[in-house]
């Protein structure tokens, strides 16, 4: 039972950290400074002909952008998930839910991952860690996806975080 409560507290701590503390790197970046846009003075195309749409898993996205896995399992997480999913739906982007480990271990938190009421058309990715997924049956994993209306499932790999996180999973064998 202590571990189950720890997951919710960890999720709350993650949200508080990101909302109120400096979480940037001192010497690392997102590498956008490595991207150079090549100037083309004679593009030979009408601007209206530029089309950033892509098809992914049978759905058309307005651009090849996915709002990455975020959060879940707490009251605060529910609002974040719903708001981001609604924005993704309105803009024609995709979104990934945070790890559904909390939902699996504490089914009463499932509602914090449910976003289809606000984002009926979004391309929605469920999410599990490899360590958790290898301990679950295919039916259990499918149920997690079905319960939130996920179109696909992402399996996240994060051994470095698990090793440094208090209470993190440290058995990566069999993945």
TASUL-V885236 format. One record per residue. NEAR is the number of other ideal C-beta (glycine too) atoms within 8 Angstrom. Layout:
near: {NEAR | NEAR}
This chain:
near: {4 | 5 | 8 | 9 | 8 | 9 | 13 | 13 | 8 | 10 | 15 | 10 | 8 | 9 | 13 | 9 | 9 | 8 | 6 | 5 | 7 | 3 | 5 | 4 | 5 | 4 | 3 | 4 | 6 | 3 | 6 | 6 | 5 | 5 | 6 | 4 | 4 | 4 | 4 | 5 | 4 | 4 | 5 | 3 | 6 | 4 | 5 | 4 | 6 | 6 | 4 | 7 | 9 | 8 | 7 | 9 | 6 | 5 | 10 | 7 | 14 | 8 | 9 | 6 | 7 | 9 | 11 | 5 | 10 | 12 | 12 | 17 | 14 | 13 | 6 | 9 | 15 | 13 | 8 | 11 | 16 | 12 | 9 | 11 | 14 | 11 | 10 | 14 | 12 | 6 | 7 | 10 | 14 | 14 | 15 | 14 | 17 | 15 | 12 | 14 | 10 | 15 | 16 | 12 | 8 | 11 | 6 | 4 | 13 | 10 | 6 | 14 | 16 | 11 | 15 | 9 | 7 | 9 | 14 | 6 | 5 | 12 | 13 | 17 | 15 | 14 | 13 | 17 | 13 | 11 | 11 | 12 | 10 | 8 | 5 | 10 | 5 | 6 | 6 | 9 | 12 | 8 | 8 | 14 | 11 | 8 | 10 | 16 | 8 | 12 | 9 | 10 | 10 | 10 | 9 | 10 | 7 | 7 | 7 | 6 | 8 | 13 | 8 | 6 | 8 | 3 | 6 | 9 | 8 | 6 | 5 | 9 | 4 | 3 | 7}
